[in-house]
Amino acid sequence: MIKSLYRLMIELTNRRWTSALLQRFARSKWSRWAIPSFSRIYNINESEMERELKEYPSLHEFFIRRLKEGARITDESPDSVVSPVDAVIEDIGSIQSSRIITVKGKDYSISEMLGEYKAKKYTDGTYMIFYLSPSHYHRIHSPVTGKVADQWVLGSKSYPVNKWGLKYGRSTLSKNYRSITEVMRGTASIAIVKVGAMFVNSIELIHEGDQLEKGKEMAYFSFGSTVILLFERGRFELNPSIKAPAHIRVGERIGNIL
C-alpha cells in the first residue's frame, strides 16, 4: 500500500501543480516522518549514508543524501570512463547515421536531445542509458577528468523515465527537461545528458569552474531520473563485461576513452 503511494507520487510529477506540491512537501519538516518508511520500502543501505536516518530534516535532504567517505571507489586507470551514478544500465547501443537511438523499440532523436548542431559529432558513436530508481543514491559524479566545453538546458515538461516510461512515454529522453554538460577528455567529446523526472527543475549543478575530476560530484537529482552518456565514433571502448540491463555503482569502470 505505502509503496504504491510512493510510486503514484513519482508518476504524478509530470504535471506542474502536482510537482510543485510534492516539492513543497518533500522540503517541509513534516516530510521527515516519511523517511523511515521510504528507506524501508526502497531498501536503502543505511550503513553507507553520511548521516543517521534521524538526522535528515526533510525527505528532500534524505533523497539527496551523500555517502560516507570511501563508500564508492573510483577506477583510477588513466583512460578509464566510470559510471557517473548508482543505477541500472538500461541500454547500450550505436547512434545511427540518421542521428537516432532506439530504446525499448522506440526511436529517440539525438538532434532533439542535444540540439541539431551538437548532434552531428555523435553520429555513429555510442550511447549508454543509466536509470536511477527511488532506491538509488542520487548524486552525479564526473565519468572522466576533463574540461567543460559547453553546458546548456533544453525541454520543459517531464514524464516518468523508468523502463515503462521509455517504452510507452512521449519521447521522454528527447523531450523531457534536461541539463547537458559536454566534456573534453583530451580531444574526445563526451555528452553527459541529465534527464529530469518532474515538471520543475529537478537537476542541480554543483561543480565550480570548467574542470571536472573523475569520480567527483558534479550535480544531483531532486527526484529519480536518468543519465545518458554519448560518445563520439571510435573514441570509446565498452567494458566487455557489461551487458544491459546491468546494475552499476558510481566509480566502476564502464569502458575506456580511445
C-alpha beads as a LAMMPS data file, in Angstrom:
LAMMPS data file: protein, C-alpha beads

258 atoms
257 bonds

1 atom types
1 bond types

-500.0 500.0 xlo xhi
-500.0 500.0 ylo yhi
-500.0 500.0 zlo zhi

Masses

1 110.0

Atoms # bond

1 1 1 0.000 0.000 0.000
2 1 1 2.699 2.506 1.025
3 1 1 4.930 1.520 -1.878
4 1 1 2.035 2.054 -4.284
5 1 1 1.524 5.521 -2.787
6 1 1 5.174 6.437 -3.340
7 1 1 5.001 5.177 -6.914
8 1 1 1.881 7.265 -7.511
9 1 1 3.624 10.350 -6.142
10 1 1 6.535 9.853 -8.528
11 1 1 4.260 9.239 -11.521
12 1 1 2.342 12.442 -10.739
13 1 1 5.405 14.594 -11.282
14 1 1 4.601 15.185 -14.951
15 1 1 2.174 17.991 -14.092
16 1 1 3.113 21.436 -12.848
17 1 1 0.744 21.665 -9.876
18 1 1 1.436 18.159 -8.564
19 1 1 5.185 18.664 -8.981
20 1 1 5.031 21.925 -7.045
21 1 1 3.009 20.326 -4.237
22 1 1 5.306 17.318 -3.992
23 1 1 8.382 19.507 -3.991
24 1 1 6.917 21.699 -1.267
25 1 1 6.011 18.680 0.864
26 1 1 9.402 16.976 0.354
27 1 1 11.221 20.097 1.559
28 1 1 8.972 20.630 4.591
29 1 1 9.762 19.481 8.121
30 1 1 6.600 17.340 8.042
31 1 1 8.089 15.090 5.382
32 1 1 10.747 13.773 7.758
33 1 1 8.124 11.439 9.216
34 1 1 8.033 9.673 5.838
35 1 1 11.788 8.988 5.807
36 1 1 11.800 5.686 7.779
37 1 1 9.078 4.135 5.618
38 1 1 10.700 5.428 2.420
39 1 1 14.025 3.893 3.466
40 1 1 12.374 0.591 4.345
41 1 1 10.203 0.337 1.219
42 1 1 13.118 1.060 -1.130
43 1 1 15.705 -0.985 0.810
44 1 1 18.106 1.925 1.304
45 1 1 21.521 0.823 2.584
46 1 1 21.634 2.998 5.701
47 1 1 25.093 1.772 6.713
48 1 1 26.734 3.712 3.866
49 1 1 24.910 7.017 4.464
50 1 1 26.857 10.051 5.653
51 1 1 24.329 10.702 8.452
52 1 1 21.954 8.746 10.642
53 1 1 18.359 8.437 9.427
54 1 1 17.034 10.674 12.221
55 1 1 19.439 13.488 11.296
56 1 1 17.773 14.319 7.955
57 1 1 15.378 17.271 8.424
58 1 1 13.234 16.501 5.348
59 1 1 12.556 13.859 2.724
60 1 1 14.336 16.068 0.173
61 1 1 17.527 16.152 2.256
62 1 1 17.349 12.388 2.647
63 1 1 16.801 11.875 -1.077
64 1 1 19.914 13.897 -1.999
65 1 1 21.989 12.323 0.787
66 1 1 25.744 11.957 0.489
67 1 1 27.583 8.744 1.304
68 1 1 30.348 8.056 3.792
69 1 1 33.905 8.657 2.665
70 1 1 35.135 5.524 0.886
71 1 1 31.664 4.096 0.204
72 1 1 32.422 4.268 -3.532
73 1 1 35.823 3.576 -5.105
74 1 1 36.707 5.259 -8.401
75 1 1 38.684 3.299 -11.007
76 1 1 41.925 5.232 -11.427
77 1 1 43.148 3.798 -14.744
78 1 1 44.276 6.813 -16.822
79 1 1 41.968 6.202 -19.799
80 1 1 39.001 4.680 -17.973
81 1 1 35.471 6.051 -18.080
82 1 1 33.492 5.367 -14.908
83 1 1 29.814 5.242 -14.085
84 1 1 28.577 8.704 -13.070
85 1 1 25.771 7.270 -10.918
86 1 1 24.434 4.329 -8.974
87 1 1 21.913 2.989 -11.472
88 1 1 20.722 0.274 -13.788
89 1 1 22.281 0.477 -17.238
90 1 1 19.043 0.103 -19.206
91 1 1 20.517 0.147 -22.695
92 1 1 23.744 0.416 -24.701
93 1 1 23.938 0.886 -28.437
94 1 1 25.063 2.741 -31.516
95 1 1 23.816 6.156 -32.579
96 1 1 22.537 5.635 -36.103
97 1 1 23.508 7.735 -39.094
98 1 1 20.035 9.296 -39.013
99 1 1 21.041 10.567 -35.568
100 1 1 18.618 8.433 -33.606
101 1 1 18.945 5.880 -30.862
102 1 1 16.489 3.012 -30.457
103 1 1 15.483 2.170 -26.888
104 1 1 12.840 -0.403 -25.920
105 1 1 11.722 -0.485 -29.551
106 1 1 11.262 3.294 -29.783
107 1 1 13.333 5.795 -31.757
108 1 1 14.686 8.868 -29.998
109 1 1 16.135 11.854 -31.780
110 1 1 19.664 12.873 -30.801
111 1 1 19.061 16.140 -32.651
112 1 1 16.137 16.901 -30.333
113 1 1 18.011 15.604 -27.299
114 1 1 21.090 17.796 -27.806
115 1 1 20.153 20.306 -30.494
116 1 1 20.856 19.871 -34.217
117 1 1 24.337 21.384 -34.206
118 1 1 25.613 19.316 -31.292
119 1 1 24.134 16.042 -32.564
120 1 1 26.366 15.841 -35.631
121 1 1 29.557 14.923 -33.805
122 1 1 27.949 11.911 -32.081
123 1 1 26.616 10.239 -35.238
124 1 1 27.733 6.573 -35.356
125 1 1 29.000 6.876 -31.800
126 1 1 27.863 5.029 -28.658
127 1 1 25.141 5.758 -26.120
128 1 1 24.588 4.395 -22.620
129 1 1 21.420 4.939 -20.580
130 1 1 21.558 4.879 -16.772
131 1 1 18.222 4.756 -14.919
132 1 1 18.036 5.833 -11.257
133 1 1 15.125 4.473 -9.240
134 1 1 13.991 5.950 -5.894
135 1 1 16.178 3.357 -4.169
136 1 1 19.391 4.728 -5.668
137 1 1 21.897 7.292 -4.407
138 1 1 21.087 10.420 -6.436
139 1 1 24.307 12.368 -6.740
140 1 1 26.002 12.544 -10.138
141 1 1 29.782 12.247 -10.488
142 1 1 32.008 13.016 -13.435
143 1 1 32.773 9.955 -15.597
144 1 1 36.151 11.382 -16.676
145 1 1 38.679 14.037 -15.822
146 1 1 38.324 16.806 -18.372
147 1 1 37.294 20.335 -19.243
148 1 1 33.706 21.511 -19.587
149 1 1 33.414 22.644 -23.203
150 1 1 29.741 23.631 -23.062
151 1 1 26.688 23.421 -20.844
152 1 1 23.032 24.073 -21.722
153 1 1 19.438 23.110 -20.922
154 1 1 16.525 22.057 -23.145
155 1 1 12.937 20.901 -22.693
156 1 1 10.249 21.675 -20.159
157 1 1 7.623 19.091 -19.168
158 1 1 8.934 15.800 -17.794
159 1 1 7.389 12.340 -17.942
160 1 1 8.437 9.246 -15.973
161 1 1 11.755 7.819 -17.196
162 1 1 11.652 4.278 -15.827
163 1 1 11.642 1.326 -18.244
164 1 1 7.888 1.702 -18.787
165 1 1 8.278 5.402 -19.463
166 1 1 10.980 4.632 -22.030
167 1 1 8.724 2.116 -23.753
168 1 1 5.377 3.894 -23.618
169 1 1 6.204 7.526 -22.837
170 1 1 6.133 10.536 -25.129
171 1 1 9.746 10.819 -26.352
172 1 1 10.895 11.109 -22.744
173 1 1 14.629 11.165 -23.443
174 1 1 14.492 13.852 -26.118
175 1 1 11.586 15.965 -24.832
176 1 1 11.923 15.978 -21.020
177 1 1 13.657 18.827 -19.224
178 1 1 17.365 18.057 -19.461
179 1 1 20.653 19.606 -18.460
180 1 1 23.561 18.762 -20.754
181 1 1 27.256 19.016 -19.995
182 1 1 29.786 18.437 -22.777
183 1 1 33.230 17.474 -21.521
184 1 1 36.514 17.289 -23.418
185 1 1 38.776 14.428 -22.344
186 1 1 41.872 15.206 -24.390
187 1 1 40.469 15.504 -27.921
188 1 1 37.425 13.327 -27.255
189 1 1 33.987 14.817 -26.519
190 1 1 31.524 13.232 -24.114
191 1 1 27.969 14.490 -23.655
192 1 1 26.503 13.935 -20.183
193 1 1 22.725 14.294 -20.521
194 1 1 20.879 14.588 -17.214
195 1 1 17.166 13.991 -17.809
196 1 1 14.644 15.464 -15.381
197 1 1 11.795 13.407 -13.947
198 1 1 9.414 16.148 -12.889
199 1 1 7.921 19.303 -14.359
200 1 1 10.018 21.647 -12.249
201 1 1 13.810 21.638 -12.456
202 1 1 14.971 18.558 -10.533
203 1 1 18.636 18.811 -11.583
204 1 1 21.083 20.855 -9.512
205 1 1 24.610 21.522 -10.800
206 1 1 27.215 21.864 -8.053
207 1 1 30.610 21.767 -9.779
208 1 1 32.564 25.018 -9.911
209 1 1 34.678 26.241 -12.806
210 1 1 35.278 24.382 -16.046
211 1 1 37.346 21.461 -14.755
212 1 1 35.837 18.111 -13.798
213 1 1 37.661 15.353 -11.951
214 1 1 36.777 11.718 -12.473
215 1 1 34.637 10.415 -9.628
216 1 1 33.962 13.839 -8.092
217 1 1 30.450 15.233 -7.663
218 1 1 29.115 17.478 -10.405
219 1 1 25.314 17.531 -9.830
220 1 1 22.404 15.810 -8.133
221 1 1 18.789 14.862 -8.844
222 1 1 15.989 16.035 -6.555
223 1 1 13.870 13.179 -7.931
224 1 1 14.879 9.887 -9.560
225 1 1 15.760 10.139 -13.208
226 1 1 18.147 9.152 -15.985
227 1 1 21.656 9.967 -17.190
228 1 1 22.664 9.359 -20.798
229 1 1 26.298 9.281 -21.894
230 1 1 27.062 9.913 -25.571
231 1 1 30.475 9.160 -27.082
232 1 1 31.905 10.042 -30.477
233 1 1 32.541 7.391 -33.101
234 1 1 35.762 5.464 -32.494
235 1 1 36.561 7.255 -29.228
236 1 1 35.068 4.824 -26.705
237 1 1 35.608 1.141 -25.965
238 1 1 32.934 -0.503 -23.807
239 1 1 33.921 -2.744 -20.929
240 1 1 33.036 -6.174 -22.468
241 1 1 31.764 -7.493 -19.141
242 1 1 28.837 -5.034 -19.164
243 1 1 25.617 -6.313 -20.697
244 1 1 22.392 -4.338 -20.335
245 1 1 20.446 -4.379 -18.145
246 1 1 23.164 -4.245 -15.505
247 1 1 23.443 -2.785 -12.034
248 1 1 26.345 -0.344 -11.690
249 1 1 27.747 1.898 -8.977
250 1 1 29.500 5.249 -9.065
251 1 1 33.183 4.922 -9.959
252 1 1 33.039 1.475 -11.563
253 1 1 34.700 1.274 -14.986
254 1 1 32.303 1.193 -17.916
255 1 1 34.966 1.448 -20.630
256 1 1 37.950 3.399 -21.951
257 1 1 38.495 6.564 -23.957
258 1 1 40.488 5.848 -27.114

Bonds

1 1 1 2
2 1 2 3
3 1 3 4
4 1 4 5
5 1 5 6
6 1 6 7
7 1 7 8
8 1 8 9
9 1 9 10
10 1 10 11
11 1 11 12
12 1 12 13
13 1 13 14
14 1 14 15
15 1 15 16
16 1 16 17
17 1 17 18
18 1 18 19
19 1 19 20
20 1 20 21
21 1 21 22
22 1 22 23
23 1 23 24
24 1 24 25
25 1 25 26
26 1 26 27
27 1 27 28
28 1 28 29
29 1 29 30
30 1 30 31
31 1 31 32
32 1 32 33
33 1 33 34
34 1 34 35
35 1 35 36
36 1 36 37
37 1 37 38
38 1 38 39
39 1 39 40
40 1 40 41
41 1 41 42
42 1 42 43
43 1 43 44
44 1 44 45
45 1 45 46
46 1 46 47
47 1 47 48
48 1 48 49
49 1 49 50
50 1 50 51
51 1 51 52
52 1 52 53
53 1 53 54
54 1 54 55
55 1 55 56
56 1 56 57
57 1 57 58
58 1 58 59
59 1 59 60
60 1 60 61
61 1 61 62
62 1 62 63
63 1 63 64
64 1 64 65
65 1 65 66
66 1 66 67
67 1 67 68
68 1 68 69
69 1 69 70
70 1 70 71
71 1 71 72
72 1 72 73
73 1 73 74
74 1 74 75
75 1 75 76
76 1 76 77
77 1 77 78
78 1 78 79
79 1 79 80
80 1 80 81
81 1 81 82
82 1 82 83
83 1 83 84
84 1 84 85
85 1 85 86
86 1 86 87
87 1 87 88
88 1 88 89
89 1 89 90
90 1 90 91
91 1 91 92
92 1 92 93
93 1 93 94
94 1 94 95
95 1 95 96
96 1 96 97
97 1 97 98
98 1 98 99
99 1 99 100
100 1 100 101
101 1 101 102
102 1 102 103
103 1 103 104
104 1 104 105
105 1 105 106
106 1 106 107
107 1 107 108
108 1 108 109
109 1 109 110
110 1 110 111
111 1 111 112
112 1 112 113
113 1 113 114
114 1 114 115
115 1 115 116
116 1 116 117
117 1 117 118
118 1 118 119
119 1 119 120
120 1 120 121
121 1 121 122
122 1 122 123
123 1 123 124
124 1 124 125
125 1 125 126
126 1 126 127
127 1 127 128
128 1 128 129
129 1 129 130
130 1 130 131
131 1 131 132
132 1 132 133
133 1 133 134
134 1 134 135
135 1 135 136
136 1 136 137
137 1 137 138
138 1 138 139
139 1 139 140
140 1 140 141
141 1 141 142
142 1 142 143
143 1 143 144
144 1 144 145
145 1 145 146
146 1 146 147
147 1 147 148
148 1 148 149
149 1 149 150
150 1 150 151
151 1 151 152
152 1 152 153
153 1 153 154
154 1 154 155
155 1 155 156
156 1 156 157
157 1 157 158
158 1 158 159
159 1 159 160
160 1 160 161
161 1 161 162
162 1 162 163
163 1 163 164
164 1 164 165
165 1 165 166
166 1 166 167
167 1 167 168
168 1 168 169
169 1 169 170
170 1 170 171
171 1 171 172
172 1 172 173
173 1 173 174
174 1 174 175
175 1 175 176
176 1 176 177
177 1 177 178
178 1 178 179
179 1 179 180
180 1 180 181
181 1 181 182
182 1 182 183
183 1 183 184
184 1 184 185
185 1 185 186
186 1 186 187
187 1 187 188
188 1 188 189
189 1 189 190
190 1 190 191
191 1 191 192
192 1 192 193
193 1 193 194
194 1 194 195
195 1 195 196
196 1 196 197
197 1 197 198
198 1 198 199
199 1 199 200
200 1 200 201
201 1 201 202
202 1 202 203
203 1 203 204
204 1 204 205
205 1 205 206
206 1 206 207
207 1 207 208
208 1 208 209
209 1 209 210
210 1 210 211
211 1 211 212
212 1 212 213
213 1 213 214
214 1 214 215
215 1 215 216
216 1 216 217
217 1 217 218
218 1 218 219
219 1 219 220
220 1 220 221
221 1 221 222
222 1 222 223
223 1 223 224
224 1 224 225
225 1 225 226
226 1 226 227
227 1 227 228
228 1 228 229
229 1 229 230
230 1 230 231
231 1 231 232
232 1 232 233
233 1 233 234
234 1 234 235
235 1 235 236
236 1 236 237
237 1 237 238
238 1 238 239
239 1 239 240
240 1 240 241
241 1 241 242
242 1 242 243
243 1 243 244
244 1 244 245
245 1 245 246
246 1 246 247
247 1 247 248
248 1 248 249
249 1 249 250
250 1 250 251
251 1 251 252
252 1 252 253
253 1 253 254
254 1 254 255
255 1 255 256
256 1 256 257
257 1 257 258
